[in-house]
Amino acid sequence: MNKEELRQKSKEYADRNGFVLQQDSKMLDMTLNGLLRNEQKYGAVYCPCRRVTGNKKEDEKIICPCIFHKDEIKKDGHCKCMLFFRKI
């Protein structure tokens, strides 16, 4: 996957779920680069803000969008990676 495909996929996901994608283009690029780096290194788009353990079952939880993002957005207004934000 390339950065533009990931950006589009993330935007579509955000739109479908009532979220907003990171608006700061520099921050968005940093997060997308981290996701793509993890895909190259580990074989999946693991959240760059979380540690990959090597335990496939546990690590599935941190494939973006991770299992934690909805609760984080509800509580903090954004996910830990700051890729998705609560729509205002």
PDB file of N, CA, C and O in Angstrom:
ATOM      1  N   MET A   1       0.860  -1.169   0.000  1.00  0.00           N
ATOM      2  CA  MET A   1       0.000   0.000   0.000  1.00  0.00           C
ATOM      3  C   MET A   1       0.905   1.230   0.000  1.00  0.00           C
ATOM      4  O   MET A   1       1.961   1.232   0.633  1.00  0.00           O
ATOM      5  N   ASN A   2       0.489   2.262  -0.705  1.00  0.00           N
ATOM      6  CA  ASN A   2       1.266   3.506  -0.675  1.00  0.00           C
ATOM      7  C   ASN A   2       0.560   4.530   0.212  1.00  0.00           C
ATOM      8  O   ASN A   2      -0.555   4.301   0.679  1.00  0.00           O
ATOM      9  N   LYS A   3       1.225   5.658   0.434  1.00  0.00           N
ATOM     10  CA  LYS A   3       0.707   6.657   1.368  1.00  0.00           C
ATOM     11  C   LYS A   3      -0.645   7.214   0.934  1.00  0.00           C
ATOM     12  O   LYS A   3      -1.531   7.412   1.765  1.00  0.00           O
ATOM     13  N   GLU A   4      -0.804   7.464  -0.350  1.00  0.00           N
ATOM     14  CA  GLU A   4      -2.076   8.030  -0.816  1.00  0.00           C
ATOM     15  C   GLU A   4      -3.226   7.034  -0.643  1.00  0.00           C
ATOM     16  O   GLU A   4      -4.338   7.424  -0.289  1.00  0.00           O
ATOM     17  N   GLU A   5      -2.961   5.764  -0.889  1.00  0.00           N
ATOM     18  CA  GLU A   5      -3.994   4.735  -0.679  1.00  0.00           C
ATOM     19  C   GLU A   5      -4.363   4.649   0.796  1.00  0.00           C
ATOM     20  O   GLU A   5      -5.540   4.542   1.139  1.00  0.00           O
ATOM     21  N   LEU A   6      -3.370   4.694   1.659  1.00  0.00           N
ATOM     22  CA  LEU A   6      -3.623   4.643   3.100  1.00  0.00           C
ATOM     23  C   LEU A   6      -4.376   5.884   3.563  1.00  0.00           C
ATOM     24  O   LEU A   6      -5.283   5.786   4.389  1.00  0.00           O
ATOM     25  N   ARG A   7      -4.009   7.036   3.043  1.00  0.00           N
ATOM     26  CA  ARG A   7      -4.705   8.284   3.385  1.00  0.00           C
ATOM     27  C   ARG A   7      -6.187   8.177   2.990  1.00  0.00           C
ATOM     28  O   ARG A   7      -7.072   8.530   3.770  1.00  0.00           O
ATOM     29  N   GLN A   8      -6.441   7.690   1.780  1.00  0.00           N
ATOM     30  CA  GLN A   8      -7.817   7.566   1.285  1.00  0.00           C
ATOM     31  C   GLN A   8      -8.602   6.551   2.114  1.00  0.00           C
ATOM     32  O   GLN A   8      -9.746   6.807   2.491  1.00  0.00           O
ATOM     33  N   LYS A   9      -7.994   5.412   2.396  1.00  0.00           N
ATOM     34  CA  LYS A   9      -8.640   4.374   3.201  1.00  0.00           C
ATOM     35  C   LYS A   9      -8.966   4.914   4.598  1.00  0.00           C
ATOM     36  O   LYS A   9     -10.049   4.659   5.125  1.00  0.00           O
ATOM     37  N   SER A  10      -8.041   5.651   5.188  1.00  0.00           N
ATOM     38  CA  SER A  10      -8.251   6.225   6.519  1.00  0.00           C
ATOM     39  C   SER A  10      -9.354   7.277   6.500  1.00  0.00           C
ATOM     40  O   SER A  10     -10.171   7.343   7.418  1.00  0.00           O
ATOM     41  N   LYS A  11      -9.375   8.097   5.457  1.00  0.00           N
ATOM     42  CA  LYS A  11     -10.420   9.122   5.337  1.00  0.00           C
ATOM     43  C   LYS A  11     -11.795   8.482   5.187  1.00  0.00           C
ATOM     44  O   LYS A  11     -12.762   8.914   5.815  1.00  0.00           O
ATOM     45  N   GLU A  12     -11.874   7.459   4.358  1.00  0.00           N
ATOM     46  CA  GLU A  12     -13.150   6.760   4.175  1.00  0.00           C
ATOM     47  C   GLU A  12     -13.627   6.142   5.484  1.00  0.00           C
ATOM     48  O   GLU A  12     -14.812   6.200   5.813  1.00  0.00           O
ATOM     49  N   TYR A  13     -12.695   5.550   6.228  1.00  0.00           N
ATOM     50  CA  TYR A  13     -13.043   4.972   7.524  1.00  0.00           C
ATOM     51  C   TYR A  13     -13.547   6.064   8.466  1.00  0.00           C
ATOM     52  O   TYR A  13     -14.568   5.893   9.131  1.00  0.00           O
ATOM     53  N   ALA A  14     -12.838   7.171   8.522  1.00  0.00           N
ATOM     54  CA  ALA A  14     -13.250   8.285   9.384  1.00  0.00           C
ATOM     55  C   ALA A  14     -14.645   8.775   9.003  1.00  0.00           C
ATOM     56  O   ALA A  14     -15.490   8.986   9.873  1.00  0.00           O
ATOM     57  N   ASP A  15     -14.883   8.954   7.719  1.00  0.00           N
ATOM     58  CA  ASP A  15     -16.189   9.428   7.250  1.00  0.00           C
ATOM     59  C   ASP A  15     -17.307   8.460   7.638  1.00  0.00           C
ATOM     60  O   ASP A  15     -18.363   8.886   8.105  1.00  0.00           O
ATOM     61  N   ARG A  16     -17.078   7.170   7.445  1.00  0.00           N
ATOM     62  CA  ARG A  16     -18.088   6.151   7.764  1.00  0.00           C
ATOM     63  C   ARG A  16     -18.408   6.098   9.248  1.00  0.00           C
ATOM     64  O   ARG A  16     -19.517   5.727   9.633  1.00  0.00           O
ATOM     65  N   ASN A  17     -17.441   6.467  10.084  1.00  0.00           N
ATOM     66  CA  ASN A  17     -17.612   6.323  11.526  1.00  0.00           C
ATOM     67  C   ASN A  17     -17.832   7.640  12.257  1.00  0.00           C
ATOM     68  O   ASN A  17     -17.844   7.671  13.488  1.00  0.00           O
ATOM     69  N   GLY A  18     -18.006   8.721  11.514  1.00  0.00           N
ATOM     70  CA  GLY A  18     -18.291  10.004  12.139  1.00  0.00           C
ATOM     71  C   GLY A  18     -17.086  10.666  12.768  1.00  0.00           C
ATOM     72  O   GLY A  18     -17.228  11.490  13.672  1.00  0.00           O
ATOM     73  N   PHE A  19     -15.886  10.310  12.293  1.00  0.00           N
ATOM     74  CA  PHE A  19     -14.658  10.911  12.789  1.00  0.00           C
ATOM     75  C   PHE A  19     -14.110  11.878  11.755  1.00  0.00           C
ATOM     76  O   PHE A  19     -14.614  11.956  10.634  1.00  0.00           O
ATOM     77  N   VAL A  20     -13.086  12.605  12.134  1.00  0.00           N
ATOM     78  CA  VAL A  20     -12.366  13.492  11.229  1.00  0.00           C
ATOM     79  C   VAL A  20     -10.920  13.021  11.205  1.00  0.00           C
ATOM     80  O   VAL A  20     -10.348  12.675  12.239  1.00  0.00           O
ATOM     81  N   LEU A  21     -10.342  13.014  10.024  1.00  0.00           N
ATOM     82  CA  LEU A  21      -8.937  12.662   9.885  1.00  0.00           C
ATOM     83  C   LEU A  21      -8.081  13.843  10.320  1.00  0.00           C
ATOM     84  O   LEU A  21      -8.495  14.994  10.180  1.00  0.00           O
ATOM     85  N   GLN A  22      -6.908  13.574  10.838  1.00  0.00           N
ATOM     86  CA  GLN A  22      -5.959  14.607  11.263  1.00  0.00           C
ATOM     87  C   GLN A  22      -5.918  15.731  10.219  1.00  0.00           C
ATOM     88  O   GLN A  22      -5.723  15.465   9.033  1.00  0.00           O
ATOM     89  N   GLN A  23      -6.098  16.963  10.647  1.00  0.00           N
ATOM     90  CA  GLN A  23      -6.150  18.112   9.741  1.00  0.00           C
ATOM     91  C   GLN A  23      -4.787  18.728   9.453  1.00  0.00           C
ATOM     92  O   GLN A  23      -4.609  19.386   8.428  1.00  0.00           O
ATOM     93  N   ASP A  24      -3.836  18.524  10.338  1.00  0.00           N
ATOM     94  CA  ASP A  24      -2.490  19.058  10.143  1.00  0.00           C
ATOM     95  C   ASP A  24      -1.747  18.117   9.192  1.00  0.00           C
ATOM     96  O   ASP A  24      -1.475  16.971   9.549  1.00  0.00           O
ATOM     97  N   SER A  25      -1.420  18.584   7.997  1.00  0.00           N
ATOM     98  CA  SER A  25      -0.842  17.712   6.976  1.00  0.00           C
ATOM     99  C   SER A  25       0.500  17.117   7.400  1.00  0.00           C
ATOM    100  O   SER A  25       0.809  15.979   7.045  1.00  0.00           O
ATOM    101  N   LYS A  26       1.297  17.869   8.150  1.00  0.00           N
ATOM    102  CA  LYS A  26       2.590  17.354   8.617  1.00  0.00           C
ATOM    103  C   LYS A  26       2.392  16.212   9.618  1.00  0.00           C
ATOM    104  O   LYS A  26       3.060  15.182   9.529  1.00  0.00           O
ATOM    105  N   MET A  27       1.478  16.397  10.563  1.00  0.00           N
ATOM    106  CA  MET A  27       1.172  15.351  11.544  1.00  0.00           C
ATOM    107  C   MET A  27       0.559  14.130  10.860  1.00  0.00           C
ATOM    108  O   MET A  27       0.892  12.994  11.196  1.00  0.00           O
ATOM    109  N   LEU A  28      -0.335  14.367   9.904  1.00  0.00           N
ATOM    110  CA  LEU A  28      -0.951  13.268   9.167  1.00  0.00           C
ATOM    111  C   LEU A  28       0.112  12.464   8.439  1.00  0.00           C
ATOM    112  O   LEU A  28       0.104  11.234   8.490  1.00  0.00           O
ATOM    113  N   ASP A  29       1.026  13.145   7.761  1.00  0.00           N
ATOM    114  CA  ASP A  29       2.105  12.454   7.050  1.00  0.00           C
ATOM    115  C   ASP A  29       2.971  11.640   8.009  1.00  0.00           C
ATOM    116  O   ASP A  29       3.361  10.518   7.685  1.00  0.00           O
ATOM    117  N   MET A  30       3.271  12.186   9.172  1.00  0.00           N
ATOM    118  CA  MET A  30       4.093  11.464  10.147  1.00  0.00           C
ATOM    119  C   MET A  30       3.408  10.171  10.584  1.00  0.00           C
ATOM    120  O   MET A  30       4.049   9.125  10.679  1.00  0.00           O
ATOM    121  N   THR A  31       2.115  10.247  10.847  1.00  0.00           N
ATOM    122  CA  THR A  31       1.377   9.057  11.289  1.00  0.00           C
ATOM    123  C   THR A  31       1.272   8.038  10.159  1.00  0.00           C
ATOM    124  O   THR A  31       1.478   6.844  10.377  1.00  0.00           O
ATOM    125  N   LEU A  32       0.953   8.504   8.955  1.00  0.00           N
ATOM    126  CA  LEU A  32       0.858   7.595   7.810  1.00  0.00           C
ATOM    127  C   LEU A  32       2.206   6.936   7.532  1.00  0.00           C
ATOM    128  O   LEU A  32       2.263   5.744   7.233  1.00  0.00           O
ATOM    129  N   ASN A  33       3.286   7.700   7.629  1.00  0.00           N
ATOM    130  CA  ASN A  33       4.626   7.142   7.439  1.00  0.00           C
ATOM    131  C   ASN A  33       4.921   6.063   8.479  1.00  0.00           C
ATOM    132  O   ASN A  33       5.509   5.029   8.162  1.00  0.00           O
ATOM    133  N   GLY A  34       4.512   6.307   9.712  1.00  0.00           N
ATOM    134  CA  GLY A  34       4.707   5.314  10.769  1.00  0.00           C
ATOM    135  C   GLY A  34       3.923   4.041  10.507  1.00  0.00           C
ATOM    136  O   GLY A  34       4.429   2.940  10.724  1.00  0.00           O
ATOM    137  N   LEU A  35       2.697   4.186  10.045  1.00  0.00           N
ATOM    138  CA  LEU A  35       1.878   3.019   9.705  1.00  0.00           C
ATOM    139  C   LEU A  35       2.519   2.222   8.575  1.00  0.00           C
ATOM    140  O   LEU A  35       2.602   0.996   8.636  1.00  0.00           O
ATOM    141  N   LEU A  36       2.969   2.929   7.545  1.00  0.00           N
ATOM    142  CA  LEU A  36       3.591   2.256   6.396  1.00  0.00           C
ATOM    143  C   LEU A  36       4.922   1.616   6.775  1.00  0.00           C
ATOM    144  O   LEU A  36       5.256   0.544   6.271  1.00  0.00           O
ATOM    145  N   ARG A  37       5.676   2.252   7.646  1.00  0.00           N
ATOM    146  CA  ARG A  37       6.933   1.696   8.120  1.00  0.00           C
ATOM    147  C   ARG A  37       6.674   0.376   8.869  1.00  0.00           C
ATOM    148  O   ARG A  37       7.405  -0.600   8.701  1.00  0.00           O
ATOM    149  N   ASN A  38       5.628   0.369   9.692  1.00  0.00           N
ATOM    150  CA  ASN A  38       5.276  -0.851  10.418  1.00  0.00           C
ATOM    151  C   ASN A  38       4.785  -1.944   9.470  1.00  0.00           C
ATOM    152  O   ASN A  38       5.040  -3.128   9.689  1.00  0.00           O
ATOM    153  N   GLU A  39       4.088  -1.538   8.430  1.00  0.00           N
ATOM    154  CA  GLU A  39       3.645  -2.526   7.445  1.00  0.00           C
ATOM    155  C   GLU A  39       4.858  -3.181   6.772  1.00  0.00           C
ATOM    156  O   GLU A  39       4.893  -4.398   6.589  1.00  0.00           O
ATOM    157  N   GLN A  40       5.834  -2.372   6.413  1.00  0.00           N
ATOM    158  CA  GLN A  40       7.043  -2.919   5.788  1.00  0.00           C
ATOM    159  C   GLN A  40       7.831  -3.801   6.756  1.00  0.00           C
ATOM    160  O   GLN A  40       8.306  -4.874   6.384  1.00  0.00           O
ATOM    161  N   LYS A  41       7.961  -3.344   7.985  1.00  0.00           N
ATOM    162  CA  LYS A  41       8.787  -4.057   8.968  1.00  0.00           C
ATOM    163  C   LYS A  41       8.106  -5.300   9.535  1.00  0.00           C
ATOM    164  O   LYS A  41       8.745  -6.336   9.717  1.00  0.00           O
ATOM    165  N   TYR A  42       6.785  -5.187   9.817  1.00  0.00           N
ATOM    166  CA  TYR A  42       6.081  -6.251  10.523  1.00  0.00           C
ATOM    167  C   TYR A  42       4.996  -6.953   9.700  1.00  0.00           C
ATOM    168  O   TYR A  42       4.474  -7.987  10.118  1.00  0.00           O
ATOM    169  N   GLY A  43       4.655  -6.395   8.532  1.00  0.00           N
ATOM    170  CA  GLY A  43       3.655  -7.041   7.683  1.00  0.00           C
ATOM    171  C   GLY A  43       2.224  -6.595   7.902  1.00  0.00           C
ATOM    172  O   GLY A  43       1.308  -7.147   7.293  1.00  0.00           O
ATOM    173  N   ALA A  44       2.012  -5.612   8.757  1.00  0.00           N
ATOM    174  CA  ALA A  44       0.666  -5.083   8.999  1.00  0.00           C
ATOM    175  C   ALA A  44       0.794  -3.614   9.394  1.00  0.00           C
ATOM    176  O   ALA A  44       1.842  -3.180   9.873  1.00  0.00           O
ATOM    177  N   VAL A  45      -0.282  -2.852   9.189  1.00  0.00           N
ATOM    178  CA  VAL A  45      -0.266  -1.421   9.525  1.00  0.00           C
ATOM    179  C   VAL A  45      -0.569  -1.247  11.021  1.00  0.00           C
ATOM    180  O   VAL A  45      -1.636  -0.773  11.410  1.00  0.00           O
ATOM    181  N   TYR A  46       0.405  -1.646  11.836  1.00  0.00           N
ATOM    182  CA  TYR A  46       0.275  -1.485  13.274  1.00  0.00           C
ATOM    183  C   TYR A  46       0.388  -0.004  13.625  1.00  0.00           C
ATOM    184  O   TYR A  46       1.172   0.733  13.026  1.00  0.00           O
ATOM    185  N   CYS A  47      -0.410   0.417  14.605  1.00  0.00           N
ATOM    186  CA  CYS A  47      -0.366   1.799  15.065  1.00  0.00           C
ATOM    187  C   CYS A  47       1.063   2.154  15.468  1.00  0.00           C
ATOM    188  O   CYS A  47       1.694   1.411  16.219  1.00  0.00           O
ATOM    189  N   PRO A  48       1.574   3.274  14.979  1.00  0.00           N
ATOM    190  CA  PRO A  48       2.937   3.657  15.318  1.00  0.00           C
ATOM    191  C   PRO A  48       3.097   4.100  16.772  1.00  0.00           C
ATOM    192  O   PRO A  48       4.219   4.226  17.263  1.00  0.00           O
ATOM    193  N   CYS A  49       1.999   4.333  17.446  1.00  0.00           N
ATOM    194  CA  CYS A  49       2.075   4.786  18.835  1.00  0.00           C
ATOM    195  C   CYS A  49       2.015   3.620  19.820  1.00  0.00           C
ATOM    196  O   CYS A  49       1.968   3.829  21.032  1.00  0.00           O
ATOM    197  N   ARG A  50       2.016   2.399  19.300  1.00  0.00           N
ATOM    198  CA  ARG A  50       1.926   1.224  20.176  1.00  0.00           C
ATOM    199  C   ARG A  50       3.070   0.260  19.880  1.00  0.00           C
ATOM    200  O   ARG A  50       3.565   0.202  18.754  1.00  0.00           O
ATOM    201  N   ARG A  51       3.477  -0.476  20.869  1.00  0.00           N
ATOM    202  CA  ARG A  51       4.600  -1.412  20.740  1.00  0.00           C
ATOM    203  C   ARG A  51       4.121  -2.741  20.142  1.00  0.00           C
ATOM    204  O   ARG A  51       3.175  -3.352  20.639  1.00  0.00           O
ATOM    205  N   VAL A  52       4.785  -3.173  19.077  1.00  0.00           N
ATOM    206  CA  VAL A  52       4.531  -4.474  18.482  1.00  0.00           C
ATOM    207  C   VAL A  52       5.283  -5.500  19.320  1.00  0.00           C
ATOM    208  O   VAL A  52       6.492  -5.379  19.520  1.00  0.00           O
ATOM    209  N   THR A  53       4.557  -6.524  19.814  1.00  0.00           N
ATOM    210  CA  THR A  53       5.146  -7.481  20.742  1.00  0.00           C
ATOM    211  C   THR A  53       5.716  -8.721  20.064  1.00  0.00           C
ATOM    212  O   THR A  53       6.588  -9.394  20.614  1.00  0.00           O
ATOM    213  N   GLY A  54       5.214  -9.021  18.860  1.00  0.00           N
ATOM    214  CA  GLY A  54       5.602 -10.259  18.198  1.00  0.00           C
ATOM    215  C   GLY A  54       4.597 -11.370  18.437  1.00  0.00           C
ATOM    216  O   GLY A  54       4.651 -12.411  17.783  1.00  0.00           O
ATOM    217  N   ASN A  55       3.674 -11.153  19.375  1.00  0.00           N
ATOM    218  CA  ASN A  55       2.590 -12.092  19.635  1.00  0.00           C
ATOM    219  C   ASN A  55       1.451 -11.735  18.674  1.00  0.00           C
ATOM    220  O   ASN A  55       0.747 -10.747  18.881  1.00  0.00           O
ATOM    221  N   LYS A  56       1.274 -12.544  17.624  1.00  0.00           N
ATOM    222  CA  LYS A  56       0.307 -12.223  16.561  1.00  0.00           C
ATOM    223  C   LYS A  56      -1.084 -11.943  17.110  1.00  0.00           C
ATOM    224  O   LYS A  56      -1.729 -10.979  16.700  1.00  0.00           O
ATOM    225  N   LYS A  57      -1.551 -12.775  18.034  1.00  0.00           N
ATOM    226  CA  LYS A  57      -2.904 -12.598  18.585  1.00  0.00           C
ATOM    227  C   LYS A  57      -3.050 -11.260  19.307  1.00  0.00           C
ATOM    228  O   LYS A  57      -4.043 -10.553  19.131  1.00  0.00           O
ATOM    229  N   GLU A  58      -2.058 -10.923  20.115  1.00  0.00           N
ATOM    230  CA  GLU A  58      -2.084  -9.641  20.829  1.00  0.00           C
ATOM    231  C   GLU A  58      -1.895  -8.469  19.867  1.00  0.00           C
ATOM    232  O   GLU A  58      -2.564  -7.444  19.994  1.00  0.00           O
ATOM    233  N   ASP A  59      -0.998  -8.622  18.921  1.00  0.00           N
ATOM    234  CA  ASP A  59      -0.691  -7.528  18.001  1.00  0.00           C
ATOM    235  C   ASP A  59      -1.835  -7.218  17.041  1.00  0.00           C
ATOM    236  O   ASP A  59      -1.911  -6.108  16.513  1.00  0.00           O
ATOM    237  N   GLU A  60      -2.726  -8.183  16.806  1.00  0.00           N
ATOM    238  CA  GLU A  60      -3.898  -7.918  15.956  1.00  0.00           C
ATOM    239  C   GLU A  60      -4.704  -6.747  16.502  1.00  0.00           C
ATOM    240  O   GLU A  60      -5.340  -6.021  15.738  1.00  0.00           O
ATOM    241  N   LYS A  61      -4.683  -6.562  17.806  1.00  0.00           N
ATOM    242  CA  LYS A  61      -5.446  -5.501  18.458  1.00  0.00           C
ATOM    243  C   LYS A  61      -4.951  -4.107  18.077  1.00  0.00           C
ATOM    244  O   LYS A  61      -5.686  -3.127  18.196  1.00  0.00           O
ATOM    245  N   ILE A  62      -3.697  -4.023  17.616  1.00  0.00           N
ATOM    246  CA  ILE A  62      -3.133  -2.701  17.335  1.00  0.00           C
ATOM    247  C   ILE A  62      -2.972  -2.430  15.839  1.00  0.00           C
ATOM    248  O   ILE A  62      -2.264  -1.504  15.442  1.00  0.00           O
ATOM    249  N   ILE A  63      -3.634  -3.243  15.013  1.00  0.00           N
ATOM    250  CA  ILE A  63      -3.676  -2.927  13.585  1.00  0.00           C
ATOM    251  C   ILE A  63      -4.650  -1.768  13.417  1.00  0.00           C
ATOM    252  O   ILE A  63      -5.771  -1.813  13.924  1.00  0.00           O
ATOM    253  N   CYS A  64      -4.226  -0.751  12.719  1.00  0.00           N
ATOM    254  CA  CYS A  64      -5.029   0.465  12.544  1.00  0.00           C
ATOM    255  C   CYS A  64      -6.226   0.189  11.645  1.00  0.00           C
ATOM    256  O   CYS A  64      -6.074  -0.408  10.579  1.00  0.00           O
ATOM    257  N   PRO A  65      -7.407   0.614  12.058  1.00  0.00           N
ATOM    258  CA  PRO A  65      -7.747   1.258  13.325  1.00  0.00           C
ATOM    259  C   PRO A  65      -7.781   0.226  14.451  1.00  0.00           C
ATOM    260  O   PRO A  65      -8.451  -0.801  14.349  1.00  0.00           O
ATOM    261  N   CYS A  66      -7.060   0.512  15.508  1.00  0.00           N
ATOM    262  CA  CYS A  66      -6.888  -0.433  16.609  1.00  0.00           C
ATOM    263  C   CYS A  66      -8.174  -0.540  17.445  1.00  0.00           C
ATOM    264  O   CYS A  66      -9.111   0.243  17.285  1.00  0.00           O
ATOM    265  N   ILE A  67      -8.182  -1.519  18.327  1.00  0.00           N
ATOM    266  CA  ILE A  67      -9.382  -1.734  19.148  1.00  0.00           C
ATOM    267  C   ILE A  67      -9.584  -0.630  20.186  1.00  0.00           C
ATOM    268  O   ILE A  67     -10.660  -0.528  20.775  1.00  0.00           O
ATOM    269  N   PHE A  68      -8.582   0.178  20.411  1.00  0.00           N
ATOM    270  CA  PHE A  68      -8.653   1.206  21.446  1.00  0.00           C
ATOM    271  C   PHE A  68      -9.162   2.555  20.941  1.00  0.00           C
ATOM    272  O   PHE A  68      -9.557   3.400  21.744  1.00  0.00           O
ATOM    273  N   HIS A  69      -9.158   2.769  19.629  1.00  0.00           N
ATOM    274  CA  HIS A  69      -9.361   4.119  19.095  1.00  0.00           C
ATOM    275  C   HIS A  69     -10.723   4.722  19.415  1.00  0.00           C
ATOM    276  O   HIS A  69     -10.803   5.917  19.697  1.00  0.00           O
ATOM    277  N   LYS A  70     -11.782   3.945  19.381  1.00  0.00           N
ATOM    278  CA  LYS A  70     -13.117   4.513  19.635  1.00  0.00           C
ATOM    279  C   LYS A  70     -13.252   5.023  21.065  1.00  0.00           C
ATOM    280  O   LYS A  70     -13.801   6.100  21.295  1.00  0.00           O
ATOM    281  N   ASP A  71     -12.753   4.252  22.021  1.00  0.00           N
ATOM    282  CA  ASP A  71     -12.799   4.695  23.426  1.00  0.00           C
ATOM    283  C   ASP A  71     -11.925   5.933  23.631  1.00  0.00           C
ATOM    284  O   ASP A  71     -12.304   6.855  24.353  1.00  0.00           O
ATOM    285  N   GLU A  72     -10.753   5.945  22.989  1.00  0.00           N
ATOM    286  CA  GLU A  72      -9.864   7.100  23.118  1.00  0.00           C
ATOM    287  C   GLU A  72     -10.491   8.356  22.524  1.00  0.00           C
ATOM    288  O   GLU A  72     -10.383   9.437  23.103  1.00  0.00           O
ATOM    289  N   ILE A  73     -11.139   8.221  21.382  1.00  0.00           N
ATOM    290  CA  ILE A  73     -11.789   9.369  20.747  1.00  0.00           C
ATOM    291  C   ILE A  73     -12.926   9.871  21.630  1.00  0.00           C
ATOM    292  O   ILE A  73     -13.109  11.075  21.805  1.00  0.00           O
ATOM    293  N   LYS A  74     -13.682   8.931  22.182  1.00  0.00           N
ATOM    294  CA  LYS A  74     -14.785   9.309  23.066  1.00  0.00           C
ATOM    295  C   LYS A  74     -14.272  10.056  24.295  1.00  0.00           C
ATOM    296  O   LYS A  74     -14.846  11.063  24.711  1.00  0.00           O
ATOM    297  N   LYS A  75     -13.174   9.543  24.871  1.00  0.00           N
ATOM    298  CA  LYS A  75     -12.627  10.120  26.110  1.00  0.00           C
ATOM    299  C   LYS A  75     -11.794  11.378  25.862  1.00  0.00           C
ATOM    300  O   LYS A  75     -11.974  12.394  26.533  1.00  0.00           O
ATOM    301  N   ASP A  76     -10.873  11.299  24.883  1.00  0.00           N
ATOM    302  CA  ASP A  76      -9.875  12.358  24.686  1.00  0.00           C
ATOM    303  C   ASP A  76     -10.133  13.265  23.486  1.00  0.00           C
ATOM    304  O   ASP A  76      -9.504  14.314  23.346  1.00  0.00           O
ATOM    305  N   GLY A  77     -11.057  12.859  22.625  1.00  0.00           N
ATOM    306  CA  GLY A  77     -11.322  13.652  21.425  1.00  0.00           C
ATOM    307  C   GLY A  77     -10.499  13.210  20.230  1.00  0.00           C
ATOM    308  O   GLY A  77     -10.714  13.686  19.115  1.00  0.00           O
ATOM    309  N   HIS A  78      -9.547  12.294  20.455  1.00  0.00           N
ATOM    310  CA  HIS A  78      -8.706  11.770  19.374  1.00  0.00           C
ATOM    311  C   HIS A  78      -8.113  10.444  19.816  1.00  0.00           C
ATOM    312  O   HIS A  78      -8.045  10.143  21.008  1.00  0.00           O
ATOM    313  N   CYS A  79      -7.685   9.656  18.836  1.00  0.00           N
ATOM    314  CA  CYS A  79      -6.998   8.409  19.183  1.00  0.00           C
ATOM    315  C   CYS A  79      -5.570   8.733  19.584  1.00  0.00           C
ATOM    316  O   CYS A  79      -5.088   9.841  19.348  1.00  0.00           O
ATOM    317  N   LYS A  80      -4.897   7.768  20.188  1.00  0.00           N
ATOM    318  CA  LYS A  80      -3.541   7.986  20.700  1.00  0.00           C
ATOM    319  C   LYS A  80      -2.587   8.445  19.600  1.00  0.00           C
ATOM    320  O   LYS A  80      -1.723   9.286  19.844  1.00  0.00           O
ATOM    321  N   CYS A  81      -2.735   7.903  18.401  1.00  0.00           N
ATOM    322  CA  CYS A  81      -1.861   8.265  17.272  1.00  0.00           C
ATOM    323  C   CYS A  81      -2.213   9.634  16.682  1.00  0.00           C
ATOM    324  O   CYS A  81      -1.465  10.193  15.879  1.00  0.00           O
ATOM    325  N   MET A  82      -3.352  10.151  17.095  1.00  0.00           N
ATOM    326  CA  MET A  82      -3.849  11.430  16.584  1.00  0.00           C
ATOM    327  C   MET A  82      -4.125  11.370  15.075  1.00  0.00           C
ATOM    328  O   MET A  82      -3.943  12.350  14.353  1.00  0.00           O
ATOM    329  N   LEU A  83      -4.570  10.189  14.624  1.00  0.00           N
ATOM    330  CA  LEU A  83      -4.985  10.035  13.228  1.00  0.00           C
ATOM    331  C   LEU A  83      -6.462  10.381  13.091  1.00  0.00           C
ATOM    332  O   LEU A  83      -6.860  11.062  12.146  1.00  0.00           O
ATOM    333  N   PHE A  84      -7.267   9.916  14.028  1.00  0.00           N
ATOM    334  CA  PHE A  84      -8.714  10.149  14.011  1.00  0.00           C
ATOM    335  C   PHE A  84      -9.117  11.059  15.159  1.00  0.00           C
ATOM    336  O   PHE A  84      -8.615  10.941  16.277  1.00  0.00           O
ATOM    337  N   PHE A  85     -10.047  11.980  14.852  1.00  0.00           N
ATOM    338  CA  PHE A  85     -10.541  12.934  15.840  1.00  0.00           C
ATOM    339  C   PHE A  85     -12.055  12.892  15.891  1.00  0.00           C
ATOM    340  O   PHE A  85     -12.718  12.518  14.924  1.00  0.00           O
ATOM    341  N   ARG A  86     -12.592  13.284  17.041  1.00  0.00           N
ATOM    342  CA  ARG A  86     -14.028  13.429  17.192  1.00  0.00           C
ATOM    343  C   ARG A  86     -14.495  14.569  16.304  1.00  0.00           C
ATOM    344  O   ARG A  86     -13.862  15.623  16.250  1.00  0.00           O
ATOM    345  N   LYS A  87     -15.580  14.359  15.625  1.00  0.00           N
ATOM    346  CA  LYS A  87     -16.157  15.410  14.787  1.00  0.00           C
ATOM    347  C   LYS A  87     -16.846  16.414  15.685  1.00  0.00           C
ATOM    348  O   LYS A  87     -17.626  16.043  16.562  1.00  0.00           O
ATOM    349  N   ILE A  88     -16.561  17.674  15.470  1.00  0.00           N
ATOM    350  CA  ILE A  88     -17.149  18.736  16.317  1.00  0.00           C
ATOM    351  C   ILE A  88     -18.356  19.322  15.633  1.00  0.00           C
ATOM    352  O   ILE A  88     -18.994  20.225  16.174  1.00  0.00           O
TER     353      ILE A  88
END
